[in-house]
């Protein structure tokens, strides 16, 4: 058995995931990370280490024209050769606004719907240690708190409904070089997304510019950042365990009595509970709400990145998720 597949089954068991009589949907873009995950799951099934139904799922965003179509055809051919079930989705995304965020949203909706239609217990993605380090830096730069810096978890619920989990089985141990090597070991050529060279995207600038600079000071910076994200996850989990569930309203008098650091932490925790996630929540949003707290006028609002808002009225802050349209 290839070492990569052996590491995967070790992590699978550590996460206490089902090994038989279940279905998993594997998100496959065509890149080395997702292809290596699919092929390692296939190898484990071939060696009777896993008795799972595997379904590869690919979403064509139609962002890169013929390249996007070639990615879809590549994954289709890869699965057909190995008799792996294949699910494909397509969609068009407006180039306006945050392209990466919009693409992620429609892709995950497709993956969740596919999993539910197949009664799959999980969607698997090929996120690696590198992705964790890059996400940590992105969140650090935008001013995230402990919750944001904890970054990605190996297992979490997918969507608002119970029943399907998102699993990232490479996240704790596999680096990008490992996924590429596994593909080479198998003689499989993977696809390369040319948008990974476009420094207009913040993540690409972090990967191509910032991380190499940090590696000059610490050759193990990727592992260091990923480990720090894990420490933040433990701190965030402990912090959440120590707190009561918050209501949609906060008393202004109480908020004004808090020290600044405690106020920021309280507001971030409140918004995370109300929104169900800390995604896209930046320091500028917390500061905007801080200005509401100390404003002398009622009826003022602070907009949130997902279309929700916070309203100051009657001596209270109120969370409103439906009043503002994207």
VOBA-1610 file (N, C-alpha, C; in pm, whole numbers, padded with zeros to 5 digits, always signed):
BEGIN
Unk+00085-00120+00000Unk+00000+00000+00000Unk+00088+00124+00000Unk+00051+00223-00083Unk+00125+00348-00086Unk+00115+00419+00049Unk+00223+00485+00088Unk+00226+00552+00219Unk+00115+00655+00233Unk+00082+00723+00123Unk-00023+00825+00126Unk-00157+00762+00165Unk-00190+00650+00103Unk-00315+00581+00135Unk-00311+00528+00278Unk-00195+00482+00322Unk-00183+00433+00459Unk-00207+00545+00560Unk-00154+00662+00532Unk-00177+00777+00621Unk-00326+00817+00622Unk-00390+00803+00507Unk-00531+00839+00498Unk-00617+00746+00582Unk-00594+00616+00575Unk-00677+00524+00653Unk-00650+00542+00803Unk-00527+00579+00839Unk-00496+00607+00979Unk-00577+00727+01028Unk-00583+00831+00948Unk-00660+00950+00984Unk-00809+00919+00984Unk-00854+00839+00891Unk-00995+00802+00884Unk-01038+00733+01013Unk-00954+00643+01061Unk-00986+00573+01185Unk-00978+00667+01305Unk-00881+00759+01302Unk-00869+00854+01413Unk-00994+00940+01425Unk-01052+00975+01311Unk-01174+01055+01310Unk-01298+00972+01340Unk-01280+00842+01354Unk-01389+00750+01388Unk-01502+00758+01286Unk-01466+00751+01159Unk-01563+00757+01051Unk-01602+00616+01007Unk-01721+00599+00949Unk-01766+00466+00905Unk-01670+00407+00802Unk-01650+00277+00810Unk-01561+00209+00715Unk-01637+00117+00619Unk-01767+00102+00639Unk-01846+00016+00549Unk-01992+00056+00554Unk-02068+00006+00455Unk-02214+00025+00451Unk-02253+00173+00458Unk-02182+00257+00386Unk-02213+00400+00383Unk-02167+00458+00250Unk-02219+00576+00219Unk-02184+00646+00094Unk-02112+00776+00127Unk-02007+00804+00051Unk-01938+00933+00063Unk-01934+00999-00074Unk-01950+01131-00074Unk-01934+01212-00195Unk-01799+01281-00186Unk-01716+01264-00287Unk-01582+01322-00286Unk-01577+01436-00387Unk-01552+01557-00338Unk-01543+01673-00427Unk-01412+01667-00504Unk-01421+01665-00637Unk-01302+01650-00721Unk-01299+01763-00824Unk-01205+01853-00809Unk-01190+01963-00904Unk-01107+01922-01024Unk-01018+01824-01004Unk-00922+01784-01107Unk-00780+01817-01067Unk-00764+01899-00960Unk-00631+01933-00910Unk-00571+01820-00828Unk-00443+01833-00795Unk-00369+01726-00728Unk-00431+01688-00594Unk-00476+01786-00516Unk-00528+01757-00382Unk-00652+01668-00388Unk-00750+01710-00467Unk-00875+01633-00473Unk-00858+01502-00548Unk-00774+01501-00650Unk-00750+01376-00724Unk-00680+01274-00635Unk-00582+01318-00558Unk-00512+01226-00469Unk-00607+01169-00364Unk-00698+01251-00312Unk-00796+01203-00216Unk-00886+01096-00278Unk-00936+01123-00398Unk-01022+01026-00466Unk-00948+00895-00490Unk-00826+00904-00542Unk-00751+00783-00575Unk-00709+00705-00451Unk-00680+00775-00342Unk-00644+00705-00219Unk-00766+00634-00160Unk-00883+00698-00165Unk-01006+00631-00120Unk-01033+00509-00207Unk-01010+00523-00336Unk-01029+00411-00429Unk-00931+00298-00397Unk-00804+00332-00369Unk-00705+00230-00335Unk-00745+00157-00207Unk-00793+00231-00108Unk-00834+00168+00018Unk-00954+00075-00003Unk-01042+00114-00094Unk-01155+00025-00123Unk-01108-00100-00197Unk-01016-00081-00291Unk-00964-00195-00366Unk-00892-00294-00275Unk-00829-00243-00170Unk-00755-00328-00077Unk-00843-00374+00040Unk-00974-00348+00029Unk-01072-00392+00129Unk-01047-00330+00266Unk-00982-00214+00269Unk-00967-00139+00395Unk-01091-00056+00423Unk-01162-00020+00317Unk-01288+00052+00327Unk-01392-00017+00240Unk-01514-00028+00292Unk-01622-00086+00214Unk-01730+00018+00187Unk-01689+00131+00132Unk-01779+00244+00112Unk-01818+00259-00035Unk-01934+00315-00056Unk-01975+00357-00190Unk-01914+00494-00216Unk-01834+00505-00322Unk-01767+00630-00355Unk-01836+00698-00472Unk-01866+00825-00456Unk-01925+00905-00564Unk-01840+01032-00580Unk-01777+01047-00695Unk-01700+01168-00723Unk-01794+01276-00774Unk-01779+01398-00722Unk-01867+01508-00762Unk-01782+01625-00811Unk-01817+01675-00928Unk-01743+01788-00987Unk-01841+01897-01027Unk-01810+02020-00987Unk-01894+02134-01026Unk-01819+02222-01125Unk-01879+02243-01241Unk-01821+02326-01346Unk-01876+02467-01332Unk-01792+02561-01286Unk-01837+02699-01265Unk-01846+02779-01395Unk-01791+02726-01504Unk-01789+02796-01632Unk-01717+02932-01622Unk-01618+02939-01536Unk-01544+03064-01518Unk-01431+03076-01620Unk-01369+02961-01655Unk-01250+02964-01741Unk-01276+02905-01880Unk-01403+02906-01921Unk-01434+02863-02058Unk-01395+02720-02087Unk-01313+02701-02191Unk-01276+02566-02235Unk-01195+02493-02128Unk-01121+02568-02046Unk-01046+02504-01937Unk-01141+02440-01837Unk-01248+02507-01804Unk-01347+02452-01711Unk-01409+02325-01769Unk-01442+02328-01896Unk-01500+02210-01960Unk-01400+02095-01963Unk-01272+02128-01984Unk-01168+02025-01987Unk-01150+01963-01848Unk-01163+02043-01743Unk-01156+01989-01607Unk-01266+01887-01584Unk-01387+01923-01625Unk-01500+01832-01606Unk-01479+01702-01682Unk-01434+01711-01806Unk-01412+01592-01887Unk-01299+01506-01828Unk-01198+01572-01772Unk-01087+01498-01709Unk-01139+01414-01593Unk-01220+01474-01504Unk-01272+01401-01388Unk-01366+01290-01434Unk-01444+01319-01536Unk-01536+01217-01589Unk-01456+01096-01640Unk-01348+01122-01713Unk-01265+01014-01767Unk-01195+00937-01655Unk-01144+01011-01555Unk-01074+00951-01441Unk-01165+00852-01368Unk-01288+00890-01347Unk-01381+00804-01275Unk-01429+00688-01361Unk-01450+00715-01489Unk-01497+00609-01579Unk-01394+00496-01588Unk-01266+00530-01593Unk-01160+00429-01600Unk-01160+00337-01479Unk-01203+00387-01366Unk-01199+00311-01241Unk-01337+00265-01195Unk-01435+00289-01279Unk-01573+00248-01247Unk-01619+00311-01116Unk-01586+00439-01097Unk-01632+00517-00981Unk-01752+00600-01026Unk-01856+00601-00947Unk-01974+00681-00980Unk-01937+00829-00988Unk-02006+00901-01077Unk-01971+01040-01104Unk-02096+01127-01107Unk-02091+01240-01038Unk-02200+01338-01040Unk-02143+01472-01084Unk-02208+01535-01181Unk-02159+01662-01234Unk-02264+01771-01217Unk-02217+01892-01191Unk-02304+02007-01181Unk-02246+02122-01259Unk-02331+02214-01303Unk-02286+02329-01381Unk-02356+02454-01333Unk-02289+02568-01352Unk-02348+02695-01316Unk-02266+02810-01370Unk-02329+02924-01384Unk-02260+03046-01430Unk-02258+03146-01316Unk-02145+03213-01298Unk-02127+03306-01188Unk-02092+03443-01242Unk-02159+03544-01190Unk-02130+03680-01231Unk-01990+03718-01187Unk-01913+03785-01274Unk-01777+03824-01238Unk-01771+03938-01137Unk-01884+03999-01107Unk-01886+04112-01014Unk-01878+04062-00870Unk-01815+04142-00784Unk-01806+04108-00642Unk-01698+04005-00615Unk-01712+03934-00505Unk-01614+03836-00461Unk-01637+03705-00537Unk-01561+03687-00645Unk-01579+03571-00731Unk-01552+03441-00657Unk-01445+03438-00578Unk-01408+03317-00506Unk-01516+03276-00407Unk-01572+03374-00335Unk-01674+03344-00236Unk-01802+03294-00302Unk-01842+03357-00413Unk-01963+03315-00482Unk-01947+03175-00541Unk-01828+03147-00595Unk-01803+03015-00652Unk-01808+02908-00543Unk-01752+02940-00428Unk-01754+02846-00316Unk-01898+02817-00272Unk-01980+02922-00267Unk-02117+02906-00218Unk-02197+02812-00309Unk-02191+02833-00440Unk-02270+02748-00530Unk-02212+02607-00535Unk-02081+02595-00523Unk-02019+02461-00525Unk-02063+02380-00404Unk-02062+02442-00287Unk-02100+02368-00166Unk-02249+02337-00164Unk-02330+02423-00223Unk-02472+02392-00234Unk-02492+02268-00320Unk-02419+02261-00431Unk-02425+02144-00518Unk-02379+02018-00445Unk-02269+02027-00372Unk-02216+01911-00301Unk-02314+01863-00193Unk-02372+01957-00119Unk-02467+01920-00015Unk-02591+01854-00075Unk-02644+01913-00183Unk-02763+01856-00247Unk-02735+01718-00302Unk-02615+01701-00361Unk-02577+01570-00414Unk-02570+01467-00302Unk-02508+01504-00191Unk-02496+01411-00078Unk-02632+01373-00023Unk-02720+01469-00009Unk-02852+01439+00046Unk-02933+01351-00049Unk-02921+01375-00178Unk-02997+01295-00274Unk-02949+01150-00277Unk-02822+01128-00242Unk-02764+00993-00241Unk-02765+00930-00102Unk-02818+01004-00004Unk-02818+00959+00135Unk-02675+00931+00184Unk-02583+01015+00139Unk-02443+01004+00182Unk-02428+01064+00321Unk-02338+01007+00400Unk-02318+01060+00534Unk-02220+01177+00533Unk-02139+01189+00424Unk-02036+01293+00424Unk-01999+01338+00284Unk-01951+01462+00278Unk-01881+01515+00161Unk-01735+01529+00200Unk-01644+01475+00118Unk-01502+01484+00145Unk-01439+01588+00054Unk-01351+01670+00110Unk-01275+01765+00029Unk-01126+01745+00054Unk-01045+01788-00041Unk-00901+01764-00036Unk-00820+01875+00026Unk-00875+01948+00122Unk-00799+02055+00187Unk-00679+01997+00261Unk-00565+02065+00248Unk-00439+02017+00305Unk-00386+02112+00412Unk-00271+02075+00468Unk-00203+02161+00566Unk-00175+02298+00505Unk-00140+02303+00377Unk-00113+02430+00309Unk-00237+02519+00308Unk-00351+02460+00281Unk-00477+02536+00280Unk-00506+02594+00418Unk-00478+02515+00521Unk-00499+02564+00657Unk-00410+02684+00687Unk-00283+02675+00648Unk-00189+02785+00672Unk-00230+02910+00596Unk-00272+02893+00472Unk-00314+03008+00391Unk-00439+03073+00448Unk-00534+02990+00493Unk-00657+03043+00552Unk-00627+03118+00681Unk-00536+03066+00760Unk-00497+03134+00884Unk-00443+03273+00854Unk-00354+03283+00755Unk-00298+03413+00720Unk-00404+03508+00666Unk-00495+03457+00583Unk-00603+03541+00530Unk-00687+03599+00644Unk-00722+03515+00740Unk-00804+03560+00851Unk-00728+03654+00943Unk-00599+03628+00960Unk-00516+03716+01043Unk-00508+03855+00981Unk-00489+03861+00851Unk-00475+03988+00780Unk-00603+04070+00787Unk-00717+04003+00784Unk-00843+04077+00784Unk-00891+04110+00926Unk-00816+04065+01028Unk-00847+04105+01164Unk-00944+04015+01235Unk-00939+03885+01207Unk-01030+03791+01272Unk-00991+03769+01418Unk-01089+03729+01499Unk-01063+03691+01637Unk-01026+03546+01647Unk-01034+03490+01770Unk-00994+03351+01792Unk-01074+03256+01704Unk-01206+03281+01693Unk-01290+03194+01613Unk-01245+03186+01468Unk-01212+03303+01409Unk-01167+03305+01270Unk-01030+03244+01252Unk-00940+03266+01351Unk-00805+03215+01341Unk-00799+03064+01362Unk-00905+03006+01419Unk-00906+02861+01436Unk-00924+02791+01301Unk-00968+02867+01200Unk-00975+02820+01062Unk-01062+02696+01044Unk-01011+02600+00967Unk-01093+02485+00927Unk-01082+02370+01026Unk-01189+02296+01040Unk-01188+02175+01122Unk-01195+02053+01031Unk-01150+01940+01082Unk-01148+01818+01001Unk-01289+01766+00972Unk-01380+01788+01067Unk-01518+01742+01051Unk-01612+01849+01104Unk-01712+01883+01024Unk-01815+01976+01070Unk-01945+01946+00996Unk-02052+01996+01049Unk-02181+01981+00982Unk-02180+02060+00851Unk-02244+02006+00749Unk-02253+02074+00620Unk-02393+02131+00603Unk-02402+02263+00591Unk-02532+02326+00575Unk-02606+02340+00706Unk-02729+02386+00698Unk-02809+02413+00817Unk-02879+02289+00872Unk-02901+02191+00785Unk-02973+02070+00828Unk-02875+01964+00878Unk-02922+01885+00973Unk-02843+01773+01023Unk-02839+01661+00919Unk-02741+01572+00933Unk-02741+01451+00852Unk-02622+01435+00761Unk-02561+01544+00713Unk-02444+01535+00627Unk-02332+01615+00689Unk-02213+01555+00695Unk-02098+01625+00748Unk-01997+01652+00637Unk-01919+01756+00657Unk-01807+01787+00568Unk-01681+01734+00634Unk-01607+01650+00563Unk-01486+01589+00617Unk-01366+01630+00533Unk-01261+01673+00601Unk-01135+01710+00534Unk-01027+01615+00585Unk-01018+01495+00531Unk-00930+01393+00589Unk-00781+01414+00562Unk-00744+01511+00479Unk-00602+01540+00453Unk-00552+01657+00536Unk-00641+01725+00605Unk-00612+01856+00664Unk-00500+01854+00767Unk-00488+01747+00843Unk-00394+01743+00955Unk-00254+01694+00918Unk-00241+01628+00801Unk-00113+01561+00777Unk-00057+01576+00635Unk-00139+01601+00537Unk-00092+01603+00397Unk-00061+01745+00351Unk+00056+01763+00293Unk+00091+01891+00232Unk+00073+01879+00081Unk+00075+01993+00013Unk+00052+01993-00131Unk+00153+01907-00205Unk+00276+01907-00156Unk+00378+01823-00219Unk+00347+01675-00206Unk+00280+01636-00097Unk+00243+01495-00077Unk+00136+01452-00177Unk+00039+01539-00201Unk-00068+01502-00295Unk-00013+01493-00437Unk+00076+01584-00473Unk+00135+01579-00606Unk+00221+01454-00625Unk+00297+01418-00521Unk+00383+01299-00528Unk+00298+01172-00543Unk+00188+01164-00471Unk+00102+01045-00481Unk+00049+01030-00623Unk+00008+01140-00683Unk-00039+01133-00822Unk+00074+01086-00915Unk+00194+01139-00893Unk+00308+01095-00976Unk+00338+00947-00954Unk+00332+00901-00829Unk+00358+00760-00800Unk+00262+00670-00877Unk+00138+00717-00895Unk+00037+00638-00965Unk+00040+00661-01116Unk+00124+00753-01159Unk+00131+00784-01302Unk+00010+00860-01352Unk-00051+00938-01265Unk-00171+01013-01300Unk-00138+01161-01313Unk-00171+01218-01426Unk-00153+01362-01446Unk-00278+01435-01400Unk-00259+01535-01318Unk-00371+01611-01265Unk-00384+01744-01339Unk-00496+01810-01322Unk-00522+01937-01387Unk-00463+02052-01305Unk-00434+02162-01372Unk-00383+02280-01302Unk-00470+02400-01337Unk-00521+02466-01235Unk-00608+02583-01252Unk-00520+02707-01274Unk-00529+02767-01391Unk-00447+02884-01421Unk-00482+03005-01333Unk-00600+03002-01271Unk-00637+03111-01181Unk-00550+03110-01054Unk-00480+02998-01030Unk-00389+02990-00917Unk-00264+03075-00937Unk-00250+03133-01055Unk-00139+03225-01083Unk-00184+03370-01084Unk-00312+03393-01068Unk-00367+03528-01077Unk-00357+03597-00941Unk-00261+03689-00928Unk-00238+03757-00800Unk-00344+03862-00768Unk-00447+03873-00852Unk-00561+03958-00816Unk-00637+03897-00698Unk-00621+03765-00679Unk-00686+03697-00568Unk-00595+03699-00446Unk-00652+03735-00332Unk-00573+03748-00209Unk-00503+03618-00173Unk-00575+03506-00186Unk-00514+03377-00150Unk-00392+03347-00237Unk-00397+03383-00364Unk-00283+03360-00453Unk-00164+03446-00411Unk-00189+03571-00372Unk-00080+03657-00327Unk-00017+03602-00199Unk-00101+03548-00112Unk-00048+03487+00010Unk+00039+03367-00025Unk-00009+03284-00117Unk+00063+03162-00154Unk+00191+03192-00231Unk+00185+03288-00323Unk+00297+03313-00413Unk+00396+03418-00362Unk+00349+03507-00275Unk+00435+03618-00231Unk+00465+03611-00081Unk+00360+03609+00000Unk+00380+03619+00145Unk+00444+03494+00205Unk+00390+03376+00173Unk+00444+03255+00233Unk+00591+03232+00199Unk+00635+03253+00074Unk+00779+03238+00045Unk+00866+03332+00128Unk+00817+03454+00154Unk+00893+03546+00238Unk+00903+03493+00381Unk+00793+03441+00432Unk+00793+03386+00567Unk+00880+03260+00577Unk+00886+03184+00469Unk+00968+03062+00469Unk+01116+03094+00479Unk+01156+03215+00436Unk+01296+03257+00452Unk+01333+03267+00600Unk+01236+03303+00683Unk+01260+03316+00826Unk+01230+03187+00902Unk+01139+03108+00849Unk+01103+02981+00912Unk+01069+02881+00803Unk+01161+02790+00771Unk+01135+02693+00663Unk+01013+02605+00688Unk+00971+02594+00814Unk+00855+02513+00848Unk+00732+02599+00875Unk+00723+02715+00810Unk+00616+02811+00840Unk+00478+02753+00812Unk+00464+02670+00711Unk+00332+02613+00679Unk+00282+02529+00795Unk+00368+02439+00846Unk+00329+02356+00960Unk+00305+02442+01084Unk+00390+02545+01104Unk+00376+02631+01220Unk+00242+02702+01221Unk+00202+02757+01107Unk+00074+02828+01098Unk-00043+02733+01116Unk-00033+02614+01058Unk-00141+02516+01072Unk-00154+02472+01218Unk-00040+02453+01285Unk-00044+02415+01426Unk-00103+02526+01512Unk-00071+02651+01477Unk-00128+02763+01551Unk-00279+02769+01533Unk-00325+02742+01412Unk-00469+02738+01386Unk-00537+02632+01471Unk-00470+02518+01489Unk-00526+02411+01571Unk-00533+02453+01718Unk-00429+02523+01766Unk-00431+02573+01903Unk-00546+02673+01922Unk-00566+02757+01820Unk-00676+02853+01827Unk-00811+02782+01830Unk-00819+02669+01760Unk-00943+02592+01760Unk-00975+02543+01900Unk-00873+02493+01970Unk-00894+02446+02107Unk-00937+02562+02197Unk-00872+02677+02179Unk-00907+02794+02260Unk-01049+02840+02230Unk-01085+02838+02103Unk-01220+02880+02063Unk-01325+02785+02118Unk-01298+02654+02111Unk-01393+02555+02162Unk-01413+02573+02312Unk-01302+02598+02384Unk-01312+02617+02527Unk-01390+02743+02560Unk-01364+02849+02481Unk-01434+02975+02503Unk-01584+02960+02482Unk-01622+02886+02378Unk-01763+02865+02351Unk-01829+02780+02459Unk-01754+02682+02510Unk-01807+02596+02615Unk-01833+02673+02743Unk-01755+02780+02764Unk-01766+02858+02886Unk-01875+02964+02880Unk-01940+02979+02765Unk-02036+03088+02747Unk-02178+03037+02735Unk-02270+03120+02779Unk-02411+03089+02763Unk-02456+03124+02621Unk-02566+03063+02579Unk-02623+03096+02448Unk-02678+03238+02454Unk-02649+03317+02352Unk-02690+03457+02350Unk-02824+03473+02280Unk-02890+03584+02310Unk-03019+03617+02250Unk-02996+03713+02134Unk-03097+03733+02049Unk-03081+03826+01935Unk-03064+03972+01975Unk-03078+04003+02104Unk-03064+04142+02149Unk-02958+04152+02259Unk-02881+04262+02257Unk-02782+04290+02360Unk-02813+04425+02424Unk-02795+04434+02555Unk-02821+04557+02627Unk-02705+04654+02611Unk-02735+04776+02567Unk-02631+04875+02542Unk-02561+04918+02671Unk-02636+04929+02778Unk-02575+04969+02905Unk-02467+04873+02948Unk-02495+04743+02933Unk-02396+04642+02969Unk-02274+04650+02876Unk-02300+04665+02745Unk-02189+04670+02649Unk-02097+04788+02675Unk-02155+04902+02711Unk-02074+05022+02736Unk-01984+05006+02858Unk-02020+04915+02948Unk-01940+04897+03069Unk-01820+04805+03048Unk-01813+04741+02932Unk-01707+04644+02908Unk-01579+04710+02860Unk-01465+04651+02896Unk-01338+04695+02839Unk-01337+04661+02691Unk-01254+04732+02617Unk-01258+04721+02471Unk-01236+04577+02423Unk-01136+04509+02478Unk-01107+04372+02433Unk-01224+04280+02462Unk-01285+04295+02580Unk-01400+04211+02617Unk-01520+04245+02530Unk-01538+04374+02500Unk-01648+04416+02412Unk-01634+04353+02274Unk-01515+04360+02216Unk-01493+04303+02083Unk-01519+04153+02085Unk-01471+04084+02189Unk-01489+03940+02198Unk-01637+03905+02213Unk-01709+03984+02292Unk-01852+03961+02312Unk-01930+03981+02182Unk-01899+04089+02111Unk-01968+04116+01985Unk-01940+04008+01880Unk-01815+03965+01874Unk-01779+03861+01776Unk-01850+03729+01810Unk-01852+03695+01936Unk-01920+03572+01979Unk-02070+03581+01951Unk-02129+03696+01979Unk-02272+03717+01954Unk-02305+03701+01806Unk-02226+03765+01720Unk-02251+03757+01576Unk-02231+03615+01524Unk-02131+03545+01578Unk-02107+03408+01536Unk-02226+03320+01570Unk-02282+03339+01689Unk-02400+03261+01728Unk-02521+03297+01642Unk-02542+03426+01619Unk-02659+03469+01544Unk-02650+03428+01397Unk-02532+03436+01338Unk-02514+03404+01196Unk-02491+03255+01173Unk-02446+03185+01278Unk-02414+03044+01264Unk-02275+03020+01212Unk-02197+03126+01190Unk-02061+03115+01139Unk-01988+03246+01160Unk-01856+03240+01163Unk-01775+03362+01170Unk-01718+03398+01033Unk-01758+03322+00929Unk-01704+03344+00795Unk-01730+03487+00748Unk-01627+03549+00689Unk-01629+03684+00633Unk-01640+03795+00738Unk-01644+03756+00864Unk-01656+03856+00970Unk-01518+03916+00998Unk-01504+04047+00977Unk-01376+04114+00990Unk-01380+04216+01102Unk-01260+04265+01137Unk-01247+04364+01244Unk-01328+04489+01212Unk-01336+04527+01085Unk-01410+04648+01049Unk-01559+04636+01085Unk-01613+04513+01078Unk-01753+04494+01115Unk-01773+04509+01266Unk-01678+04458+01343Unk-01685+04471+01489Unk-01674+04619+01528Unk-01585+04692+01462Unk-01569+04835+01493Unk-01693+04914+01455Unk-01758+04876+01347Unk-01880+04944+01306Unk-01989+04927+01412Unk-01996+04807+01470Unk-02094+04784+01576Unk-02054+04857+01704Unk-01922+04864+01730Unk-01875+04941+01846Unk-01921+05087+01835Unk-01917+05143+01715Unk-01963+05281+01698Unk-02112+05292+01727Unk-02189+05186+01692Unk-02331+05186+01726Unk-02352+05189+01877Unk-02269+05112+01948Unk-02284+05103+02093Unk-02271+05241+02158Unk-02177+05321+02110Unk-02150+05449+02175Unk-02215+05567+02102Unk-02299+05534+02001Unk-02373+05640+01933Unk-02485+05691+02023Unk-02522+05817+02005Unk-02632+05875+02084Unk-02765+05869+02010Unk-02765+05814+01889Unk-02887+05811+01810Unk-02938+05668+01793Unk-03070+05652+01802Unk-03131+05522+01776Unk-03154+05506+01626Unk-03181+05384+01585Unk-03216+05359+01446Unk-03099+05345+01352Unk-02978+05359+01403Unk-02862+05341+01316Unk-02834+05192+01297Unk-02769+05159+01186Unk-02741+05019+01155Unk-02595+05000+01115Unk-02549+04878+01129Unk-02418+04835+01079Unk-02441+04714+00990Unk-02394+04723+00867Unk-02416+04615+00771Unk-02315+04503+00792Unk-02359+04379+00769Unk-02275+04261+00781Unk-02246+04204+00642Unk-02139+04126+00628Unk-02096+04084+00494Unk-02191+03988+00423Unk-02281+03922+00495Unk-02370+03826+00432Unk-02508+03883+00404Unk-02524+04014+00415Unk-02653+04075+00390Unk-02733+04104+00515Unk-02690+04054+00631Unk-02758+04086+00755Unk-02715+04222+00807Unk-02765+04259+00924Unk-02727+04387+00981Unk-02753+04386+01132Unk-02694+04485+01200Unk-02718+04506+01341Unk-02782+04643+01356Unk-02890+04650+01432Unk-02966+04774+01448Unk-02958+04820+01594Unk-02937+04951+01615Unk-02939+05011+01749Unk-03074+05079+01769Unk-03149+05034+01868Unk-03280+05092+01892Unk-03327+05058+02033Unk-03385+05158+02102Unk-03444+05135+02233Unk-03348+05083+02337Unk-03224+05129+02333Unk-03126+05086+02432Unk-03071+04947+02411Unk-03092+04894+02289Unk-03044+04759+02260Unk-02985+04750+02120Unk-02900+04650+02102Unk-02855+04609+01969Unk-02936+04487+01930Unk-02986+04488+01807Unk-03066+04376+01758Unk-03004+04321+01630Unk-02994+04189+01622Unk-02944+04123+01502Unk-03060+04099+01406Unk-03042+04138+01281Unk-03144+04121+01179Unk-03079+04058+01058Unk-03125+03936+01020Unk-03058+03864+00911Unk-03128+03876+00777Unk-03247+03936+00772Unk-03325+03931+00648Unk-03358+04066+00587Unk-03321+04177+00649Unk-03367+04307+00602Unk-03291+04361+00483Unk-03165+04315+00468Unk-03081+04369+00361Unk-03056+04263+00257Unk-03075+04297+00132Unk-03054+04203+00023Unk-02914+04217-00034Unk-02855+04104-00078Unk-02723+04109-00141Unk-02733+04172-00279
//
